[in-house]
C-alpha cells in the first residue's frame, strides 16, 4: 500500500478532501521521522513500536574471493508489532 492509496482510502471513508488528508498524512510521517532521527522510540498502542537500533561493526566475508572485509557499524530502524496486530495477522 502506497502513501497515495492511504490518502485515497481515508478520504473515501471520512469524506474529507484528499488535499487535507494528504497534508495530515505527510505531517504524521514527518513527525515520526523527526522523532526517529532524534533517537526517540515511537510507541503506537495496539500497532507496534519503532526504534533506532545501532548495529555494531563486524567482519564479513567476500564470497567471490573468500577474503574478510570490514562492515562498518550503522543505525537501522526496527519495528516490533504490537499484540493486537500480531493477533489480527494470525
C-alpha positions as CSV (number, residue, x, y, z in Angstrom):
1,X,0.0,0.0,0.0
2,X,1.4,3.4,-1.0
3,X,1.0,6.7,0.7
4,X,-1.4,7.8,-2.1
5,X,-3.6,4.7,-1.5
6,X,-3.7,5.5,2.2
7,X,-4.8,9.1,1.4
8,X,-7.5,7.9,-1.0
9,X,-8.8,5.3,1.5
10,X,-9.0,7.8,4.4
11,X,-10.6,10.4,2.1
12,X,-13.3,8.0,0.9
13,X,-14.1,6.7,4.3
14,X,-14.2,10.1,6.1
15,X,-15.5,12.4,3.3
16,X,-12.6,14.8,3.9
17,X,-10.9,16.3,0.9
18,X,-7.8,14.4,-0.4
19,X,-5.7,17.6,-0.2
20,X,-6.4,17.9,3.6
21,X,-5.8,14.2,4.2
22,X,-2.6,14.3,2.3
23,X,-1.3,17.2,4.4
24,X,-2.1,15.3,7.6
25,X,-0.6,12.1,6.4
26,X,2.6,13.9,5.4
27,X,2.8,15.7,8.7
28,X,2.4,12.4,10.6
29,X,5.2,10.7,8.7
30,X,7.4,13.8,9.0
31,X,6.8,13.8,12.8
32,X,7.6,10.1,13.0
33,X,10.8,10.6,11.0
34,X,11.9,13.6,13.1
35,X,11.4,11.6,16.3
36,X,13.4,8.6,15.0
37,X,16.2,11.0,13.9
38,X,16.4,12.3,17.4
39,X,16.8,8.7,18.7
40,X,13.3,8.5,20.3
41,X,11.2,5.4,20.5
42,X,7.8,5.6,18.9
43,X,5.1,3.5,20.5
44,X,1.7,3.3,18.9
45,X,-0.7,1.3,21.1
46,X,-2.1,-1.8,19.6
47,X,0.0,-1.3,16.5
48,X,3.7,-1.5,17.4
49,X,7.0,0.2,18.3
50,X,9.5,1.8,16.0
51,X,13.0,2.5,17.3
52,X,16.5,3.1,16.1
53,X,19.0,0.4,16.8
54,X,22.8,0.6,16.4
55,X,24.4,-2.3,14.6
56,X,28.0,-2.9,15.7
57,X,30.8,-3.0,13.2
58,X,31.8,-6.6,12.2
59,X,33.9,-8.6,9.9
60,X,32.2,-10.1,6.8
61,X,33.5,-12.3,4.1
62,X,33.6,-11.6,0.3
63,X,32.2,-14.9,-1.1
64,X,33.9,-14.4,-4.5
65,X,37.5,-14.3,-3.2
66,X,36.8,-15.6,0.3
67,X,38.5,-12.7,1.9
68,X,37.5,-10.9,5.1
69,X,36.1,-7.4,4.7
70,X,35.2,-4.9,7.5
71,X,31.5,-3.9,7.7
72,X,31.0,-0.6,9.4
73,X,28.5,0.0,12.2
74,X,25.3,1.8,11.3
75,X,21.9,2.8,12.6
76,X,18.8,0.9,11.5
77,X,15.1,1.4,12.2
78,X,13.4,-1.7,13.6
79,X,9.7,-2.4,14.1
80,X,8.2,-4.7,16.7
81,X,4.5,-5.3,16.1
82,X,2.0,-4.9,19.0
83,X,-0.1,-7.7,20.4
84,X,-3.3,-6.7,18.7
85,X,-1.5,-6.6,15.3
86,X,0.1,-10.0,15.8
87,X,-3.3,-11.5,16.7
88,X,-5.1,-9.9,13.7
89,X,-2.4,-11.1,11.2
90,X,-2.5,-14.7,12.5
